[in-house]
């Protein structure tokens, strides 16, 4: 069976002023439909670059990103991104922000009423229907991120890409949103790739955790399968042996075998 | 899962050899007992959570809010606070002016003379006694019409060019030096050239307005477009917005605060330029009125016209600022 998403020997280097810096080297990964995969690694290891490559926002230097056997070479709504800082348009209301995406993606296929229902359904999914007429400046950081997720989901993407989606949130809000993402994933079965630097978050949410080595020329160090049944509940898992083992495995990778060394410049 | 498992390798079973090290401090048996107890303690101790002691909740009633009454005295004092200072300053200025220009040898008329000689201009802004003898309000409106056309064109072309320069590196490299040089040319220096090109005074004046007010619009728009956050661009790319959609839905709203700063500077400059241009081109605008009054030595009329120009310029500036405030609502907020 062909993989849903295939990262085929990807290299990525940036040239700046005659200097070529190699960021990613020989990334090989296949992801099945419906899978939830986290990518974890120290800062500067090229996680976000990898996500941008999958999104098509940056181009690969060599190798290919294949989604359903078709090569990805430009960004598109079938690979929706939830950005770390939500990047909602501040002059539009919550509803209008999602409408921008929905009317562009479904403008030709859905009627006005259908589009409205679709927007409201996605807002309901993240429990933000009550704030549909508010502007982003009027809602909290966690709510903005919920709307960002709703906007991405409203594009009905083949793959949902989350770029450190909870990085800027406080711990309690983060936990709420993690639960929301788990709930959405279980309901929609959406194939999801999440960039994170939070070990607990990775173990709690993922089917597999991809651990990146340190840059330059970072690559995939190990891939850990998380054999925890779903639905997962954070309180029960906090003392679960499998959960702790997985957590320990990731921690050992990050802090023993691939310790982050501050680059001496 | 048993709680002991993780501790197993760390078990502190006292070994006979180590006990001796403590023997000077306490008898062996006691040490052993102590260590045993501590192990016991680790194994038995459970984290205990104490419920908060129940406390009957109390309802504390707010003191009844004082009824807000219509208080004419408070409103009056507030109004006086904002109006009094400028009134005092204006009165003082008039007094100083009156004293300074009262002597028979004074070259400029005092305010009393302005009031007496230019009374019909002050009291009747809208009179119309045929061509070349109309109220100052009409003249201001005619000048405003020219500004509206010239500035309107400058706003449209300026935003479009600014977007181009802000968006494309090559357009910036090519156009920016040209803009930087042309924008320093004083408005009136364009006038002979535009008179030669248009062969008529009215379009020439409009062109001068256009060329004067377009530069701040271009430059500010370009800066605004260059400062559009990368994330907004990424959102547009993921949605595959085309150039026009991107311009209308992302670029203009995102750069709106900058664009309106440019427009505000532009309208001020165009009001400066129209008066100068009309002085030279003639016609019926407020600028020509001043030139005409100078030629017939009606100094009080000039002073009244200056007041009209100042108030109108102030209103234009506030108008653009107000429109900008409404349009960019929410844009500047994070």
Interface residues (C-beta under 8 A of the other chain):
Chain A: X55 X57 X74 X75 X76 X77 X79 X80 X81 X83 X85 X87 X89 X90 X91 X100 X101 X104 X105 X135 X136 X137 X155 X239 X241
Chain B: X1 X229 X231 X232 X234 X235 X237 X238 X239 X240 X241 X245 X249 X250 X253 X254 X256 X328 X329 X330 X331 X333 X334
